[in-house]
Amino acid sequence: MDTCANTTSVMVHPFRYKLSAEMSEELFRFSKIHQYEDRETFKESWTQWLKDADTMVQAEIDRHIANEYRGDVLTKMYKSSRYYHCNKSMAPKECVKRKSYDSANHELIELMDSHIIMVYDLPPKIGFIQFCELHQKDEKDGSLKKKYKNRHYLIVRDKVV
């Protein structure tokens, strides 16, 4: 029996009803102009703006109704303007630089692996302390500690003995 032939199409509604790009731009401009107004003055300016941009607002309402949005589009636009766009910063965001990866040399990894295999039953904390004492390494070196514990985990997980 062919189950694909009997299936009915299900209309999936959007999870989030976003405003159009043009409307978002206009709301952003409006919000920045009236950003520092008190609530009553902002509301009056909003009412005037709705009258001025009537065709664009009606097109946005029609678009949301066509997408089966059940809420009040004007309230959605007002809240977006008043509470999102007014508080949105115009400053460009700084790019966060990624830290450079400090790879361990193969000799150190081989030393760690052989030590971990020798002290297989010890917890990684004690094994690391012994490793540092045996090879004159600094116990306070966080990256070395992390590398040792990661190697310990890999060896114990894979049960390479």
C-alpha positions as CSV (number, residue, x, y, z in Angstrom):
1,M,0.0,0.0,0.0
2,D,1.4,3.4,-1.0
3,T,1.1,5.7,2.1
4,C,2.5,8.7,0.2
5,A,-0.5,9.0,-2.1
6,N,-3.0,9.3,0.8
7,T,-1.2,12.0,2.8
8,T,-2.8,15.4,3.1
9,S,-0.7,18.5,3.2
10,V,-0.5,20.3,6.5
11,M,0.0,24.0,6.5
12,V,2.7,25.0,8.9
13,H,2.2,28.4,10.5
14,P,5.2,30.6,11.3
15,F,6.6,30.4,14.8
16,R,7.4,34.1,14.9
17,Y,5.6,36.6,12.8
18,K,8.2,39.2,11.9
19,L,7.6,42.6,10.5
20,S,8.7,43.2,6.9
21,A,12.2,44.8,6.4
22,E,10.7,48.0,5.1
23,M,8.4,48.3,8.1
24,S,11.2,47.5,10.5
25,E,13.3,50.3,8.9
26,E,10.5,52.8,9.2
27,L,9.8,51.8,12.8
28,F,13.5,52.2,13.6
29,R,13.6,55.7,12.1
30,F,10.4,56.7,13.9
31,S,11.8,55.3,17.2
32,K,15.1,57.1,17.0
33,I,13.4,60.4,16.3
34,H,11.0,60.0,19.3
35,Q,13.4,58.0,21.5
36,Y,13.5,60.4,24.4
37,E,9.9,61.4,24.5
38,D,7.7,60.6,27.5
39,R,5.0,58.0,27.2
40,E,2.1,60.4,26.4
41,T,4.1,62.4,23.8
42,F,5.3,59.2,22.2
43,K,1.8,57.9,21.9
44,E,0.6,61.1,20.3
45,S,3.6,60.9,17.8
46,W,2.7,57.3,17.2
47,T,-0.9,58.2,16.3
48,Q,0.2,60.9,13.9
49,W,2.8,58.5,12.3
50,L,0.1,55.9,11.8
51,K,-2.0,58.5,9.9
52,D,1.0,59.5,7.8
53,A,2.1,56.0,6.9
54,D,-1.4,54.6,6.5
55,T,-0.8,52.7,3.2
56,M,2.4,51.0,4.5
57,V,0.8,50.1,7.8
58,Q,-2.3,48.7,6.1
59,A,-0.1,46.6,3.8
60,E,1.7,45.2,6.9
61,I,-1.6,44.4,8.6
62,D,-2.9,42.7,5.4
63,R,0.4,40.7,5.2
64,H,0.0,39.5,8.8
65,I,-3.6,38.6,8.3
66,A,-2.7,36.6,5.2
67,N,-0.2,34.7,7.3
68,E,-2.9,34.0,9.8
69,Y,-1.5,36.1,12.6
70,R,-4.1,36.2,15.4
71,G,-2.8,39.1,17.4
72,D,-3.2,42.9,17.0
73,V,-0.7,44.0,14.4
74,L,-0.8,47.6,15.5
75,T,0.0,46.6,19.1
76,K,2.8,44.5,17.9
77,M,4.3,47.4,15.9
78,Y,3.9,49.8,18.8
79,K,5.7,47.5,21.2
80,S,8.4,46.8,18.7
81,S,8.9,50.5,18.2
82,R,8.6,51.6,21.8
83,Y,10.5,48.9,23.6
84,Y,12.8,47.3,21.0
85,H,13.9,49.9,18.5
86,C,14.1,52.8,21.0
87,N,16.6,50.8,23.1
88,K,18.5,49.4,20.2
89,S,22.0,50.8,20.0
90,M,23.2,52.2,16.7
91,A,26.9,51.5,17.5
92,P,28.4,48.7,15.6
93,K,29.2,45.6,17.5
94,E,32.8,44.7,18.1
95,C,34.0,41.4,16.6
96,V,35.3,39.2,19.3
97,K,38.7,37.8,18.4
98,R,39.1,34.1,18.8
99,K,41.9,33.0,21.0
100,S,44.8,31.3,19.2
101,Y,45.0,27.6,19.8
102,D,48.0,26.5,21.7
103,S,48.8,23.0,20.5
104,A,51.1,20.7,22.5
105,N,54.1,19.1,20.8
106,H,54.0,15.4,20.1
107,E,56.8,14.6,22.6
108,L,54.7,16.1,25.5
109,I,51.6,14.2,24.4
110,E,53.6,10.9,24.3
111,L,55.0,11.6,27.8
112,M,51.5,12.3,29.1
113,D,50.1,9.2,27.4
114,S,52.8,6.9,28.8
115,H,52.4,8.4,32.3
116,I,48.6,8.0,32.2
117,I,48.9,4.4,31.1
118,M,51.3,3.8,34.0
119,V,49.0,5.4,36.6
120,Y,45.8,4.3,34.9
121,D,43.8,3.7,38.1
122,L,44.7,7.0,39.8
123,P,42.3,10.0,39.4
124,P,43.5,12.6,36.9
125,K,44.1,15.2,39.6
126,I,46.7,13.0,41.4
127,G,48.1,11.7,38.1
128,F,48.7,15.3,36.9
129,I,50.5,16.2,40.2
130,Q,52.8,13.2,39.8
131,F,53.4,14.0,36.1
132,C,54.4,17.5,37.0
133,E,56.8,16.3,39.8
134,L,58.3,13.7,37.5
135,H,58.9,16.0,34.5
136,Q,59.6,19.3,36.4
137,K,56.5,21.0,35.0
138,D,54.6,23.8,36.7
139,E,51.4,22.5,38.4
140,K,49.8,26.0,38.1
141,D,50.0,25.9,34.3
142,G,46.2,25.7,33.4
143,S,46.7,24.8,29.8
144,L,49.0,21.9,30.7
145,K,46.5,20.7,33.3
146,K,43.7,20.8,30.8
147,K,45.7,18.9,28.2
148,Y,46.7,16.3,30.7
149,K,43.1,15.8,31.9
150,N,41.8,15.7,28.3
151,R,44.4,13.0,27.5
152,H,43.4,11.1,30.6
153,Y,39.8,11.2,29.6
154,L,40.5,10.0,26.1
155,I,42.7,7.1,27.2
156,V,40.2,6.0,30.0
157,R,37.2,6.4,27.6
158,D,38.8,4.4,24.9
159,K,40.3,2.0,27.4
160,V,43.7,2.1,25.6
161,V,45.9,0.2,28.0
